[in-house]
Amino acid sequence: MTESYLEELKKLVGVAGSEAVAHYPSSEAMIHHWCDAIGDANPIYTDVGAARRFGFDGVVAPPTMLQAWTMPGLKPGEPKPGGAMVEIFEKAGFTGVVATNCEQEYPRYIGAGERISSSQSLESVSDLKTTGLGEGHFVTQVWTYRSGDEVVGTMRFRMLFFRPRASEPRAPSKARRPRPAMTRDSEFFWQGVEQGKLLIQKCADCGELRHPPGPMCPQCQSLEWDAVEAAGGGTIYSFVRHHHPHIPPFEVGHPIVLVELDEGVRIVADLIGASNNIAIGQRVQVEFTKVDDDLTLPQFRILKA
């Protein structure tokens, strides 16, 4: 079957496209920004003295900035890159595009203050190919960059326009339990949990217990501390049931409690095995639940009266 879209595309081969003129001239500021972002420390790009020692009138732009000078801006109504070629591909269902490679040549450096223009033409369009992304065509464009009438660079740019493959339905996966935030201050706590211990931070100077863990005692500002093991019993100081938005893997309405441990500190945790009759002041006891191979959590269960 004749691909009418392919015939349209091949009519564009060798036809010069419209010229695009940079909105702004090249500038030292943009050259500096580029070098900062890329980490290019070549002094002829940022130091006028160094550039002049190498025979330039002032700083010059890294050659790889060539394409950047004439890229479309962010103003409304900017022309769409590719023009008629892109429209033909999109109408034929080739809505995916990925760059494959480019080759650039630089006859000379571009200095600050030059207004660069570019023109492009379609060099070739391949026959229909089967790729890992889907069926598509490889195209090659040739871009010519000028400062006034002088050619200052060329680029041969290759892309693949493809019809995206239909995604195969996947079985829903079980959501993974979020990992707790672990810092240097809380590392000892989670190591204790892995061992089935509920460890509470204790100031080594004034003896104050504190949770969550922190680097300094809020009472005496000491940086010295150790840990004691809590018995795990306490009372429900407050609680909530989370309904919206639904966050897998949690069940809608799962209860979260603020437990005041018998040692005097409070800890936030899940309430497991809970009925609808949760009440402030109920006695609870910690249980260590292995959620998966990498995560154990301290959770609380209401004690029967």
Residue frames as qw, qx, qy, qz and C-alpha x, y, z in Angstrom:
[[0.000, 0.889, 0.458, 0.000, 0.00, 0.00, 0.00],
 [0.392, 0.510, -0.032, 0.765, 1.35, 3.40, -0.95],
 [0.380, -0.583, -0.438, 0.569, 2.01, 5.61, 2.06],
 [0.229, 0.836, 0.289, 0.406, 0.64, 8.98, 0.90],
 [0.388, -0.915, 0.048, 0.097, 2.18, 10.71, 3.90],
 [0.705, -0.325, 0.367, 0.513, 5.60, 9.38, 2.89],
 [0.492, 0.522, 0.409, 0.565, 5.18, 10.82, -0.60],
 [0.091, -0.963, -0.154, -0.204, 4.36, 14.19, 0.96],
 [0.598, -0.724, 0.200, 0.280, 7.44, 14.01, 3.13],
 [0.707, -0.025, 0.416, 0.572, 9.76, 13.12, 0.26],
 [0.321, 0.793, 0.307, 0.417, 8.55, 16.17, -1.64],
 [0.297, -0.954, 0.039, -0.018, 10.07, 18.25, 1.18],
 [0.811, -0.269, 0.207, 0.476, 13.55, 16.73, 0.79],
 [0.530, 0.135, 0.258, 0.796, 16.02, 19.39, -0.33],
 [0.016, -0.801, -0.343, -0.491, 13.54, 22.25, 0.02],
 [0.283, 0.184, -0.418, 0.844, 14.98, 25.09, 2.09],
 [0.294, -0.687, -0.648, 0.145, 12.93, 26.00, 5.11],
 [0.035, -0.936, -0.113, -0.330, 12.24, 29.46, 6.46],
 [0.451, 0.350, -0.449, 0.687, 14.96, 31.39, 8.23],
 [0.554, -0.754, -0.352, 0.037, 14.78, 31.93, 11.98],
 [0.293, 0.611, -0.295, 0.673, 16.58, 34.91, 13.46],
 [0.457, -0.252, -0.661, 0.539, 17.57, 34.91, 17.13],
 [0.217, -0.884, -0.399, -0.113, 15.41, 37.16, 19.30],
 [0.352, -0.914, 0.166, 0.117, 18.51, 38.48, 21.04],
 [0.504, 0.687, -0.504, 0.143, 22.19, 38.78, 20.14],
 [0.819, -0.102, -0.455, 0.334, 24.72, 36.52, 21.79],
 [0.238, -0.866, 0.151, -0.412, 25.84, 37.93, 25.12],
 [0.243, 0.432, -0.747, 0.443, 28.50, 37.50, 27.77],
 [0.537, -0.251, 0.480, -0.647, 25.81, 36.91, 30.39],
 [0.931, 0.112, 0.003, -0.346, 24.34, 33.91, 28.57],
 [0.660, 0.451, -0.574, 0.179, 27.83, 32.54, 27.87],
 [0.065, -0.418, 0.697, -0.579, 28.61, 32.75, 31.59],
 [0.754, -0.109, 0.311, -0.568, 25.30, 31.02, 32.48],
 [0.901, 0.288, -0.285, -0.152, 26.09, 28.19, 30.04],
 [0.463, 0.461, -0.665, 0.362, 29.60, 27.70, 31.43],
 [0.350, -0.347, 0.592, -0.637, 28.27, 27.70, 34.99],
 [0.865, 0.019, 0.155, -0.478, 25.65, 25.08, 34.13],
 [0.893, 0.345, -0.288, -0.003, 27.99, 22.84, 32.14],
 [0.739, -0.594, 0.210, 0.238, 31.04, 23.37, 34.31],
 [0.736, 0.485, 0.081, 0.465, 33.21, 24.56, 31.42],
 [0.459, -0.782, -0.005, 0.422, 36.18, 26.46, 32.87],
 [0.628, 0.318, 0.265, 0.659, 37.87, 27.44, 29.57],
 [0.226, -0.570, -0.209, 0.762, 38.98, 31.05, 30.30],
 [0.082, 0.008, 0.455, 0.887, 38.40, 32.33, 26.74],
 [0.202, -0.558, -0.728, -0.344, 34.66, 31.99, 27.44],
 [0.412, -0.805, -0.422, 0.065, 34.57, 34.12, 30.57],
 [0.479, -0.652, 0.054, 0.585, 37.80, 36.16, 30.84],
 [0.454, 0.888, 0.030, -0.071, 38.33, 39.01, 28.36],
 [0.141, -0.806, 0.555, 0.150, 42.07, 39.13, 29.08],
 [0.588, -0.161, 0.781, 0.139, 42.49, 35.42, 28.42],
 [0.655, 0.605, 0.453, -0.006, 40.44, 35.66, 25.23],
 [0.282, 0.937, -0.174, -0.110, 42.59, 38.53, 23.93],
 [0.354, -0.612, 0.684, 0.179, 45.81, 36.62, 24.67],
 [0.582, 0.107, 0.785, 0.181, 44.50, 33.96, 22.27],
 [0.163, 0.003, 0.548, 0.821, 43.78, 36.52, 19.55],
 [0.039, -0.660, -0.721, -0.210, 40.08, 37.25, 20.12],
 [0.010, -0.542, -0.033, -0.840, 38.59, 40.73, 20.54],
 [0.486, -0.379, 0.378, -0.691, 36.65, 39.58, 23.59],
 [0.488, -0.091, 0.835, -0.237, 35.11, 36.48, 25.14],
 [0.437, 0.138, -0.670, -0.584, 33.74, 33.90, 22.73],
 [0.805, -0.140, 0.189, -0.544, 30.95, 31.37, 23.11],
 [0.487, -0.196, 0.850, 0.051, 31.51, 27.63, 23.56],
 [0.225, 0.154, -0.696, -0.664, 30.89, 26.13, 20.10],
 [0.114, -0.288, -0.951, -0.016, 28.28, 23.75, 21.52],
 [0.161, 0.500, 0.445, -0.725, 26.05, 26.77, 22.23],
 [0.009, -0.046, 0.600, 0.799, 25.44, 26.98, 18.45],
 [0.199, -0.442, -0.806, -0.340, 21.90, 25.59, 18.54],
 [0.231, -0.563, -0.610, 0.508, 20.93, 27.55, 21.66],
 [0.081, -0.253, 0.035, 0.964, 21.12, 31.01, 20.07],
 [0.347, 0.019, -0.420, -0.838, 18.19, 30.47, 17.68],
 [0.103, -0.286, -0.946, 0.114, 15.99, 28.12, 19.69],
 [0.249, -0.634, -0.463, -0.567, 12.31, 29.18, 19.83],
 [0.019, -0.267, 0.492, -0.829, 11.52, 31.37, 22.82],
 [0.037, -0.340, -0.871, 0.352, 8.67, 31.22, 25.29],
 [0.268, 0.222, 0.031, -0.937, 6.57, 33.99, 23.77],
 [0.611, 0.404, 0.614, -0.295, 3.00, 33.02, 22.72],
 [0.635, 0.729, 0.058, -0.250, 2.70, 32.30, 19.03],
 [0.193, -0.617, 0.692, 0.320, 6.24, 31.05, 18.54],
 [0.726, 0.351, -0.437, -0.399, 6.43, 28.91, 15.36],
 [0.910, -0.248, 0.312, -0.113, 6.49, 25.19, 15.96],
 [0.145, -0.589, 0.727, 0.322, 9.89, 23.64, 15.14],
 [0.387, 0.032, 0.900, 0.198, 9.77, 21.35, 12.10],
 [0.358, 0.325, -0.171, -0.858, 6.81, 23.04, 10.45],
 [0.755, 0.223, -0.270, -0.554, 5.15, 21.06, 7.64],
 [0.467, 0.249, -0.847, 0.050, 7.21, 17.91, 8.28],
 [0.078, -0.014, 0.805, -0.588, 5.96, 17.59, 11.86],
 [0.585, 0.196, 0.177, -0.766, 2.36, 18.24, 10.79],
 [0.690, 0.266, -0.557, -0.378, 2.52, 15.45, 8.20],
 [0.324, 0.145, -0.895, 0.268, 3.92, 12.99, 10.73],
 [0.244, 0.053, 0.640, -0.727, 1.35, 13.87, 13.38],
 [0.672, 0.219, -0.061, -0.705, -1.58, 13.53, 10.96],
 [0.693, 0.242, -0.652, -0.191, -0.27, 10.07, 10.01],
 [0.862, -0.458, -0.155, -0.151, -0.19, 9.02, 13.67],
 [0.735, 0.143, -0.344, 0.566, 3.56, 9.37, 14.26],
 [0.302, -0.893, -0.089, -0.321, 3.12, 11.37, 17.43],
 [0.762, -0.570, 0.116, 0.285, 6.28, 10.13, 19.17],
 [0.530, 0.769, -0.229, 0.275, 9.65, 11.70, 18.46],
 [0.734, -0.601, 0.158, 0.272, 13.10, 11.05, 19.85],
 [0.260, 0.859, -0.429, -0.098, 16.45, 12.52, 18.83],
 [0.989, 0.012, -0.016, 0.149, 18.99, 9.90, 17.81],
 [0.667, -0.294, 0.105, 0.676, 22.18, 11.88, 17.17],
 [0.293, 0.952, 0.075, -0.050, 23.59, 15.09, 15.74],
 [0.723, 0.006, 0.125, 0.679, 26.83, 16.23, 14.09],
 [0.024, 0.979, 0.116, -0.166, 27.98, 19.84, 14.30],
 [0.685, 0.212, 0.083, 0.692, 30.74, 21.76, 12.51],
 [0.204, -0.912, -0.161, 0.317, 32.11, 25.14, 13.59],
 [0.621, 0.598, 0.034, 0.505, 34.04, 27.25, 11.03],
 [0.238, 0.418, -0.340, 0.808, 34.74, 29.85, 13.74],
 [0.199, -0.358, -0.696, 0.589, 33.83, 30.96, 17.25],
 [0.100, -0.775, -0.435, -0.448, 30.84, 33.19, 17.88],
 [0.277, 0.087, -0.397, 0.871, 31.56, 36.31, 19.89],
 [0.004, -0.595, -0.614, 0.520, 29.33, 38.37, 22.14],
 [0.174, 0.579, 0.014, -0.796, 26.99, 40.75, 20.33],
 [0.116, 0.125, -0.763, -0.623, 26.35, 38.69, 17.19],
 [0.683, 0.192, 0.315, -0.630, 22.76, 38.03, 16.09],
 [0.173, -0.168, 0.931, 0.273, 22.63, 34.50, 14.71],
 [0.719, 0.242, -0.044, -0.651, 20.13, 33.19, 12.16],
 [0.371, -0.149, 0.913, 0.079, 19.38, 29.61, 11.15],
 [0.694, 0.291, -0.239, -0.614, 17.77, 27.83, 8.25],
 [0.495, -0.186, 0.846, -0.073, 17.02, 24.16, 7.85],
 [0.640, 0.298, -0.438, -0.556, 16.20, 21.67, 5.14],
 [0.889, -0.118, 0.387, -0.216, 15.13, 18.04, 5.13],
 [0.044, 0.581, -0.755, -0.302, 17.99, 15.88, 3.86],
 [0.369, 0.074, -0.892, -0.250, 16.42, 12.41, 3.97],
 [0.713, -0.183, 0.298, -0.607, 13.47, 10.32, 5.21],
 [0.093, -0.222, 0.968, 0.065, 13.88, 6.59, 5.69],
 [0.552, -0.196, -0.663, -0.466, 11.37, 3.94, 4.72],
 [0.715, -0.525, 0.036, -0.461, 9.15, 2.59, 7.49],
 [0.373, 0.344, -0.800, 0.320, 11.25, 0.87, 10.16],
 [0.761, -0.516, -0.356, -0.165, 10.32, -1.33, 13.11],
 [0.211, 0.503, -0.555, 0.628, 11.95, -0.17, 16.34],
 [0.313, -0.213, -0.816, 0.436, 11.64, -0.91, 20.02],
 [0.138, 0.245, 0.323, -0.904, 9.50, 2.22, 20.39],
 [0.581, 0.557, 0.489, -0.335, 7.20, 1.29, 17.51],
 [0.620, 0.436, 0.449, 0.473, 7.08, 1.65, 13.73],
 [0.053, -0.908, -0.066, 0.410, 8.58, 4.87, 12.47],
 [0.655, 0.665, 0.046, 0.355, 10.81, 6.83, 10.13],
 [0.573, -0.460, 0.027, 0.678, 14.31, 8.20, 10.67],
 [0.354, 0.894, 0.182, 0.205, 14.72, 11.71, 9.31],
 [0.609, -0.219, 0.001, 0.763, 17.82, 13.85, 8.88],
 [0.136, 0.970, 0.201, 0.029, 17.70, 17.64, 8.85],
 [0.619, 0.125, -0.038, 0.774, 20.56, 19.96, 7.94],
 [0.178, -0.938, -0.247, 0.164, 20.73, 23.25, 9.82],
 [0.560, 0.368, -0.005, 0.742, 22.89, 26.16, 8.68],
 [0.351, -0.817, -0.286, 0.358, 23.78, 28.96, 11.11],
 [0.471, 0.539, 0.121, 0.688, 24.87, 32.42, 9.95],
 [0.265, -0.679, -0.218, 0.649, 26.06, 35.68, 11.39],
 [0.252, 0.646, -0.235, -0.682, 24.98, 38.11, 8.71],
 [0.791, 0.463, -0.258, -0.306, 25.88, 36.34, 5.46],
 [0.207, 0.544, -0.804, 0.124, 28.74, 34.34, 6.99],
 [0.875, -0.197, -0.409, -0.167, 28.22, 30.66, 7.82],
 [0.148, -0.644, 0.604, -0.446, 29.37, 30.12, 11.41],
 [0.354, -0.183, 0.880, -0.260, 28.12, 26.56, 11.91],
 [0.632, 0.044, -0.534, -0.559, 26.20, 23.61, 10.52],
 [0.445, -0.177, 0.773, -0.415, 24.33, 20.79, 12.19],
 [0.524, 0.010, -0.736, -0.428, 23.08, 17.47, 10.83],
 [0.415, -0.161, 0.596, -0.669, 20.27, 16.41, 13.18],
 [0.412, -0.039, -0.848, -0.330, 18.64, 12.97, 13.11],
 [0.486, -0.102, 0.485, -0.720, 15.34, 12.02, 14.73],
 [0.084, -0.175, -0.965, -0.174, 12.95, 9.10, 14.84],
 [0.523, -0.039, 0.074, -0.848, 9.24, 9.84, 14.39],
 [0.166, -0.010, -0.986, -0.024, 7.26, 6.81, 15.56],
 [0.636, -0.391, -0.316, -0.586, 3.79, 5.51, 16.29],
 [0.264, -0.428, 0.715, -0.486, 3.85, 4.68, 19.99],
 [0.348, -0.073, -0.931, -0.085, 3.12, 1.06, 20.78],
 [0.631, -0.523, -0.209, -0.534, -0.16, 0.38, 22.53],
 [0.119, -0.461, 0.742, -0.472, 0.67, -0.27, 26.15],
 [0.547, -0.146, -0.816, -0.119, -0.14, -3.74, 27.40],
 [0.596, -0.647, -0.048, -0.472, -2.50, -3.93, 30.38],
 [0.339, 0.312, -0.765, 0.449, -0.69, -4.72, 33.59],
 [0.588, -0.524, -0.615, 0.032, -1.98, -6.38, 36.66],
 [0.232, -0.872, 0.104, -0.419, -2.30, -3.85, 39.46],
 [0.588, 0.185, -0.617, 0.489, 0.64, -4.09, 41.80],
 [0.555, -0.703, -0.418, 0.152, 0.38, -3.91, 45.53],
 [0.079, 0.897, -0.158, 0.405, 1.45, -0.53, 46.76],
 [0.662, 0.069, -0.514, 0.541, 4.60, -0.52, 48.86],
 [0.459, -0.803, -0.322, 0.205, 4.49, 0.82, 52.37],
 [0.215, 0.897, -0.184, 0.338, 6.25, 4.22, 52.54],
 [0.723, 0.020, -0.431, 0.539, 9.68, 4.08, 54.14],
 [0.393, -0.873, -0.208, 0.198, 10.17, 6.08, 57.35],
 [0.299, 0.861, -0.263, 0.316, 12.59, 8.99, 57.24],
 [0.864, -0.365, -0.113, 0.328, 15.85, 7.91, 58.83],
 [0.174, 0.900, -0.256, 0.305, 18.49, 10.39, 59.99],
 [0.446, 0.326, -0.669, 0.497, 21.61, 10.18, 62.13],
 [0.314, -0.308, 0.462, -0.770, 19.46, 11.19, 65.08],
 [0.807, -0.047, 0.178, -0.561, 16.82, 8.49, 64.54],
 [0.585, 0.370, -0.710, -0.126, 19.01, 5.66, 63.24],
 [0.009, 0.198, -0.883, 0.426, 19.33, 4.08, 66.70],
 [0.596, 0.103, 0.393, -0.693, 15.53, 4.02, 67.07],
 [0.814, 0.338, -0.222, -0.417, 14.98, 2.02, 63.87],
 [0.405, 0.375, -0.823, 0.133, 17.86, -0.32, 64.67],
 [0.263, -0.104, 0.760, -0.585, 16.10, -1.02, 67.97],
 [0.737, 0.226, 0.119, -0.625, 12.82, -1.69, 66.19],
 [0.667, 0.384, -0.606, -0.200, 14.55, -4.27, 64.00],
 [0.277, 0.199, -0.869, 0.357, 15.57, -6.00, 67.25],
 [0.485, -0.540, -0.664, -0.179, 12.08, -5.79, 68.75],
 [0.409, -0.403, -0.428, 0.698, 12.99, -2.95, 71.11],
 [0.040, 0.900, 0.311, 0.304, 11.31, 0.42, 71.61],
 [0.601, -0.133, -0.201, 0.762, 14.25, 2.70, 72.37],
 [0.066, -0.961, -0.254, -0.089, 13.82, 6.19, 73.78],
 [0.485, 0.506, -0.237, 0.673, 16.52, 8.85, 73.71],
 [0.582, -0.751, -0.267, 0.161, 17.74, 9.98, 77.14],
 [0.156, 0.892, -0.273, 0.325, 19.89, 13.00, 77.94],
 [0.780, 0.029, -0.475, 0.407, 23.15, 11.82, 79.48],
 [0.202, 0.287, -0.367, 0.861, 23.40, 14.97, 81.63],
 [0.382, -0.176, 0.296, -0.858, 19.93, 15.78, 82.99],
 [0.219, 0.089, 0.958, -0.162, 18.23, 12.43, 82.35],
 [0.523, 0.407, 0.155, -0.732, 15.34, 13.93, 80.31],
 [0.505, 0.209, 0.806, 0.230, 13.62, 11.47, 77.93],
 [0.306, 0.559, -0.099, -0.764, 12.71, 12.79, 74.50],
 [0.393, 0.216, 0.824, 0.347, 10.93, 11.57, 71.38],
 [0.897, 0.403, -0.048, 0.174, 11.21, 12.04, 68.49],
 [0.754, -0.302, 0.037, 0.582, 15.00, 11.89, 68.74],
 [0.259, 0.953, -0.003, 0.158, 17.06, 15.02, 68.27],
 [0.668, 0.387, -0.344, 0.534, 20.67, 16.16, 68.48],
 [0.119, 0.327, -0.432, 0.832, 20.24, 18.38, 71.58],
 [0.223, -0.452, -0.794, 0.339, 18.41, 18.11, 74.87],
 [0.062, -0.705, -0.339, -0.619, 15.57, 20.71, 74.92],
 [0.579, -0.774, -0.253, 0.032, 15.95, 21.04, 78.71],
 [0.563, -0.707, 0.180, 0.389, 19.69, 21.53, 79.27],
 [0.473, 0.829, -0.243, -0.176, 21.00, 21.83, 75.68],
 [0.498, -0.480, 0.702, 0.170, 23.40, 18.95, 76.18],
 [0.599, 0.488, -0.489, -0.405, 24.61, 17.11, 73.09],
 [0.074, 0.269, -0.952, 0.129, 25.34, 13.94, 75.05],
 [0.768, -0.063, 0.097, -0.630, 22.75, 11.17, 75.12],
 [0.051, -0.141, 0.986, 0.069, 22.10, 7.46, 75.36],
 [0.592, -0.128, -0.445, -0.660, 19.00, 5.30, 74.96],
 [0.345, -0.098, 0.810, -0.463, 16.73, 3.32, 77.27],
 [0.207, -0.172, -0.874, -0.403, 14.30, 0.59, 76.32],
 [0.504, -0.137, 0.164, -0.837, 10.64, 1.39, 76.94],
 [0.402, 0.041, 0.879, -0.255, 8.30, -1.34, 78.18],
 [0.049, -0.123, -0.755, -0.642, 5.93, -0.55, 75.29],
 [0.105, -0.627, -0.766, 0.091, 2.78, 0.08, 77.31],
 [0.054, -0.066, -0.055, 0.995, 0.84, 3.32, 77.28],
 [0.284, 0.606, 0.639, -0.380, -2.49, 5.04, 76.73],
 [0.340, 0.554, 0.495, 0.576, -4.12, 6.63, 73.69],
 [0.177, -0.420, -0.206, 0.866, -3.56, 10.36, 74.06],
 [0.439, 0.559, -0.019, -0.704, -5.22, 11.23, 70.73],
 [0.488, 0.077, 0.812, 0.311, -6.17, 9.55, 67.47],
 [0.437, 0.475, -0.169, -0.745, -7.43, 10.14, 63.91],
 [0.696, 0.245, 0.668, 0.094, -8.96, 7.99, 61.19],
 [0.011, -0.446, 0.440, 0.779, -7.66, 8.85, 57.74],
 [0.617, 0.482, 0.594, -0.186, -10.35, 8.73, 55.03],
 [0.572, 0.759, 0.248, 0.187, -9.37, 11.09, 52.22],
 [0.696, 0.424, -0.405, -0.415, -7.51, 11.05, 49.99],
 [0.981, -0.130, 0.145, -0.029, -7.07, 7.30, 49.78],
 [0.122, 0.772, -0.623, -0.034, -3.35, 6.49, 49.97],
 [0.978, 0.028, -0.206, -0.018, -2.52, 2.86, 49.11],
 [0.432, -0.110, -0.883, -0.148, -1.59, 0.54, 50.72],
 [0.109, 0.048, 0.647, -0.753, -3.53, 1.97, 53.69],
 [0.044, -0.531, -0.835, -0.141, -7.17, 1.06, 54.11],
 [0.145, -0.566, -0.174, -0.792, -9.68, 3.89, 54.08],
 [0.612, -0.664, -0.071, -0.424, -10.33, 4.96, 57.66],
 [0.785, -0.024, -0.483, 0.388, -7.20, 3.34, 59.11],
 [0.443, -0.888, -0.112, -0.052, -6.53, 4.67, 62.62],
 [0.537, 0.417, -0.360, 0.639, -3.38, 6.51, 63.67],
 [0.591, -0.749, -0.300, 0.031, -2.78, 7.07, 67.36],
 [0.158, 0.683, -0.440, 0.561, -0.66, 9.33, 69.51],
 [0.819, -0.363, -0.436, 0.080, 0.36, 7.10, 72.40],
 [0.189, -0.798, 0.411, -0.398, 1.63, 8.42, 75.70],
 [0.713, 0.116, -0.663, 0.193, 4.06, 5.78, 76.87],
 [0.700, -0.649, -0.288, 0.079, 4.27, 4.91, 80.55],
 [0.660, -0.128, -0.084, 0.735, 7.76, 6.43, 80.50],
 [0.080, -0.730, -0.239, 0.635, 6.22, 9.84, 79.74],
 [0.001, -0.355, 0.467, 0.810, 7.03, 10.48, 76.06],
 [0.681, 0.474, 0.345, -0.440, 4.54, 10.31, 73.18],
 [0.229, -0.229, 0.791, 0.519, 4.87, 8.42, 69.91],
 [0.643, 0.390, -0.057, -0.657, 2.79, 8.37, 66.71],
 [0.135, -0.184, 0.954, 0.195, 1.99, 4.93, 65.29],
 [0.524, -0.117, -0.604, -0.589, -0.62, 2.76, 63.59],
 [0.563, -0.149, 0.601, -0.547, -3.33, 1.14, 65.68],
 [0.364, 0.142, -0.849, -0.357, -3.84, -2.47, 64.63],
 [0.263, -0.285, -0.919, 0.074, -6.71, -4.83, 65.30],
 [0.114, 0.110, 0.340, -0.927, -8.87, -1.81, 66.15],
 [0.109, 0.591, 0.799, 0.022, -12.64, -1.79, 66.36],
 [0.046, 0.685, 0.302, 0.661, -14.86, 1.23, 65.91],
 [0.539, -0.804, -0.241, -0.073, -14.75, 1.86, 69.64],
 [0.594, 0.192, -0.264, 0.735, -11.44, 3.66, 69.91],
 [0.330, -0.905, -0.226, -0.143, -11.34, 6.04, 72.84],
 [0.197, 0.701, -0.430, 0.533, -8.82, 8.38, 74.40],
 [0.472, -0.549, 0.520, -0.453, -7.31, 6.84, 77.53],
 [0.988, 0.021, -0.035, -0.148, -7.51, 3.22, 76.36],
 [0.534, -0.584, 0.581, 0.188, -4.52, 1.08, 77.28],
 [0.797, 0.563, -0.196, -0.100, -2.36, -0.13, 74.39],
 [0.708, -0.461, 0.465, 0.266, 0.75, -2.27, 73.99],
 [0.261, 0.693, -0.510, -0.437, 3.40, -2.10, 71.29],
 [0.886, 0.105, 0.443, 0.085, 3.82, -4.89, 68.75],
 [0.093, -0.594, 0.548, 0.581, 6.61, -5.10, 66.19],
 [0.780, 0.469, 0.366, -0.195, 5.19, -5.89, 62.74],
 [0.385, -0.268, 0.627, 0.622, 7.42, -7.04, 59.88],
 [0.514, 0.630, 0.109, -0.572, 5.79, -5.24, 56.95],
 [0.827, 0.534, -0.172, -0.029, 8.18, -6.64, 54.34],
 [0.891, 0.032, -0.175, 0.418, 11.73, -7.94, 54.08],
 [0.437, 0.349, -0.160, 0.813, 13.18, -4.46, 54.62],
 [0.207, -0.459, 0.098, -0.859, 10.78, -2.84, 57.06],
 [0.414, -0.412, -0.773, 0.247, 9.63, -3.49, 60.62],
 [0.148, -0.555, -0.046, -0.817, 7.31, -1.01, 62.34],
 [0.051, -0.144, -0.770, 0.620, 6.26, -0.45, 65.96],
 [0.393, -0.370, -0.444, -0.715, 2.44, -0.59, 66.04],
 [0.206, -0.131, 0.663, -0.707, 0.00, -0.62, 68.94],
 [0.421, -0.306, -0.789, -0.326, -2.91, -2.84, 69.88],
 [0.488, -0.505, 0.126, -0.700, -5.69, -2.04, 72.37],
 [0.125, 0.112, -0.928, 0.333, -5.51, -4.16, 75.51],
 [0.492, -0.478, -0.632, -0.361, -8.68, -5.89, 76.60],
 [0.349, -0.594, 0.284, -0.667, -10.11, -4.52, 79.80]]
